[in-house]
Amino acid sequence: MASEEQAAIPNTPPDTRWAFLRDVAVFQFKLFLNNLHNFFQIPLTLVVALVDVVFKTDPEGERFYKTLEYGRMIDDSIDIYSVIAHREKSLNKDFTVDAVVSQLEGVIAKEVQKGGSAASMKAALDKAIDAMQAKADEGKAHAKDAMQKAADKIRSQKPGADSKP
């Protein structure tokens, strides 16, 4: 029976399953640590920011930014996605939270400089969001194709399955 199991999964190193299960366990532990860190960091950064507003520092917000540096150091130590560090990063730099906020801030700043009203700012923000969504739609077909290829590959690995969808 053991030879039948090995025949069902050809060319699979024997420790692959255990490496995978280890990665799952480590990832879950890191998620727990990260959530615990966030649980404390959210109120802590708000309190530190309030202290910085009440008791001015030079430069402005020094305690807050120092707290963020400690937070980043903890995040870097947790390194939540290290189990996939060997894979290529697929993050589109145009769609990070910072990139989106920066784009929207730029639109608001331009409208303020022009002396724009709330209605003109809303229209400008709507236009910027529409442009981001249009850009995201360009990648939708690529993502759908990648998902289809992955599904086809999974289907083809099942014993007795056709390689066609």
C-alpha positions in Angstrom: 0.0 0.0 0.0 2.9 2.4 0.7 4.1 1.9 -2.8 0.7 2.8 -4.2 0.8 6.1 -2.2 4.2 6.9 -3.4 3.1 6.2 -7.0 0.2 8.6 -6.6 2.6 11.5 -5.8 5.6 11.0 -8.1 8.8 13.0 -7.5 7.7 14.4 -4.2 10.4 14.6 -1.6 9.3 12.8 1.6 9.7 15.8 3.9 7.8 18.2 1.7 4.5 17.7 3.6 6.2 18.3 7.0 8.0 21.4 5.7 4.6 22.7 4.5 2.9 21.9 7.9 5.8 23.7 9.7 5.3 26.7 7.4 1.6 26.7 8.2 2.2 26.5 12.0 4.9 29.2 11.9 2.7 31.5 9.8 -0.2 31.1 12.2 2.1 31.8 15.2 3.4 34.9 13.4 -0.2 36.1 12.7 -1.0 35.7 16.4 2.1 37.7 17.3 1.4 40.4 14.7 -2.2 40.7 15.9 -1.1 40.9 19.5 1.4 43.6 18.5 -1.3 45.6 16.6 -3.7 45.2 19.6 -1.3 47.1 21.8 0.2 49.4 19.1 -3.1 51.0 18.1 -4.0 52.5 21.4 -0.3 53.2 22.2 0.3 55.2 19.1 -2.9 57.2 19.7 -1.9 58.0 23.2 1.6 59.0 22.2 0.3 61.2 19.4 -2.0 62.9 21.9 0.9 63.5 24.2 2.9 64.9 21.3 0.0 67.3 20.5 -0.2 68.5 24.1 3.5 68.5 24.9 5.1 69.8 21.8 8.4 68.3 20.7 11.1 69.4 18.3 10.7 68.1 15.7 7.0 67.8 15.7 5.7 64.4 16.7 9.1 63.0 17.8 7.6 60.6 20.4 5.1 59.3 17.9 7.7 58.6 15.2 10.0 56.9 17.7 7.1 54.7 18.7 6.5 53.8 15.0 10.2 52.9 14.7 9.9 50.5 17.6 6.8 49.1 16.0 8.5 48.6 12.7 11.4 46.9 14.5 8.9 44.5 16.1 7.2 43.9 12.7 10.5 43.3 11.0 11.4 40.8 13.8 8.1 38.9 13.3 8.7 38.9 9.5 5.3 37.5 8.9 5.8 36.5 5.2 9.3 35.0 5.5 7.9 31.6 4.5 7.4 32.9 1.0 10.5 35.1 0.8 11.9 32.8 -1.9 9.0 33.7 -4.2 8.8 36.7 -6.5 6.9 39.7 -5.0 3.9 40.5 -7.1 2.9 43.7 -5.3 2.0 46.5 -7.7 3.5 49.6 -6.2 0.7 51.7 -7.6 -1.8 50.0 -5.3 -0.2 50.1 -1.9 -2.1 52.0 0.8 0.6 54.7 0.8 0.4 55.1 -3.0 -3.4 55.5 -2.9 -3.4 57.9 0.0 -0.6 59.9 -1.7 -2.6 60.1 -5.0 -5.8 61.3 -3.2 -3.8 63.8 -1.1 -2.3 65.2 -4.3 -5.8 65.7 -5.8 -7.1 67.4 -2.6 -4.0 69.7 -2.4 -4.4 70.8 -6.1 -8.1 71.6 -5.5 -7.2 73.6 -2.3 -4.5 75.5 -4.2 -7.1 76.4 -6.9 -9.5 77.5 -4.2 -11.8 74.7 -5.0 -15.1 74.0 -3.2 -16.1 70.8 -1.5 -18.0 69.9 -4.7 -15.0 70.4 -6.9 -12.8 68.4 -4.5 -15.4 65.6 -4.5 -15.5 65.6 -8.3 -11.6 65.6 -8.5 -11.4 62.7 -6.0 -14.1 60.8 -8.0 -12.0 61.3 -11.2 -8.8 60.1 -9.4 -10.6 57.0 -8.0 -12.1 56.2 -11.4 -8.6 56.4 -12.9 -7.2 54.0 -10.3 -10.1 51.6 -10.9 -9.5 51.7 -14.6 -5.8 50.9 -14.1 -6.8 48.1 -11.8 -9.1 46.7 -14.4 -6.2 46.4 -16.8 -4.7 43.8 -14.5 -8.0 41.9 -13.9 -7.6 39.8 -17.1 -4.1 38.9 -16.2 -5.2 37.8 -12.7 -8.1 35.8 -14.0 -5.8 34.1 -16.5 -3.4 33.2 -13.7 -6.2 31.8 -11.6 -7.5 29.7 -14.5 -4.0 28.3 -15.0 -3.7 27.5 -11.3 -7.1 25.8 -11.3 -6.2 23.8 -14.5 -2.9 22.7 -12.9 -4.7 21.5 -9.7 -7.3 19.6 -11.8 -4.5 17.9 -13.8 -2.8 16.7 -10.7 -5.8 14.8 -9.4 -5.7 11.1 -10.3 -7.9 10.4 -13.3 -8.7 14.1 -13.9 -8.8 15.7 -17.3 -6.4 18.6 -18.0 -9.3 20.4 -19.6 -11.7 22.6 -17.6 
